[in-house]
Amino acid sequence: MEYLKTLWVSVFVVIALVACGGGGGLAGGGEPLPGAAINITEANAVPVTAAVVGSVEVVQGLSEGGTGAIIGVATETAGGGFNMADFVLQQLDRFTVVREQALVNSAVGVAIDPPISGDCDNLNLGTITITGDVADPTLNSIAVGDNVVLTMTNCEMDGLVANGGFTLTVVAFSDNIDTFIPPYSLTVDVVVTDFTVNDGLSTFSGDGDMTLTLAGNADGTRDMIATGTQLTATEAGFTTVLANYLYELTENVFTLDYSLDMSGELDSSALGGSVMFNSTTTFAGFGEGYPGAGVLLITGADGSQCRLRTIDAVNVEIDVDADGDGVFETTINDTWANLTA
């Protein structure tokens, strides 16, 4: 699926984590955001909206090959920034490597010791070391509690050079996860530690955690959910933190219709503070296009707000309530293309 590329423009990050204005990131749970809430005004309503819209890049790539990444099928990384979520999905097939090592040791609850270490993508470009624990190596598939720690050193994959670590833990899965014949589902907890990646033009860095859930349904829809406790990302000198976040994407593989809901808090050094956001009306669209429907409410300090209203797959309107009295006194005409530029 290509629509997320044109939908919000490039990236899962992450988990992509590159929000408009410089950097992207996710966070959730109870940890405080580093910046105080900012006042939303007519002057900053567009960049504030663009920054929140850009944060959806965290889940970009979940639809791009989606479950195929888990079974070793390479997914396409969106352009315009590093897509951490896509990258995480591409690494999930390394559970297979860990299980093979566990089967050799033939012990329940085995630790991967000594660690598995090898070249990245078998190209002698950097190394990746795998440690962790396998909950039940007697099984032919993954098990709840499987834990894999990936540590990368100058690891080059698909033109990206990565350093740092990921911890992946299986939280839940369905019986059909081996065949990916609907219905199936998989939930994985991810912890990112001192992770950096360079694409030859810029360097992305991130720390934090997220939970990824993928599900294939009998009606032809696929659900992709990204939530987390906290994820901080820095790129091009800008840092973004997302807290208390939820991004939920559903797509129909037959009709190509999609929907997206999102909520959370975003703090951006590019904005100089934080805002809260939630989609009060689900975004919906078709194929590779921008949404043709949906409303996003963004709240800043002292009740100030801006509201993104979708007019069609090209045009949007941004209503502004700068004094926080509950009345939107100003409307700005804009386009999806401008918000994602």
Secondary structure by P-SEA (a helix, b strand, c coil): ccccccccccccccccccccccccccccccccccccbbbbccccaaaaaaaaaacccccccccccccccccccbbbbbcccccaaaaaaaaccaaaaaaaaaaaacccccccccbbbbccccccccbbbbbbbbcccccccccccbbbbbbbccccccccccccbbbbbbccccccccccccccbbbbbbbbcbbbbbcccbbbbbbbcbbbbbbbccccbbbbbbbbcbbbbbcccbbbbbcbbbbbbbbbcccccccccbbbbbbbcccccbbbbbccbbbbbccccccccbbbbbbcccccbbbbbbccccbbbbbbbccccccccbbbbbccccccc
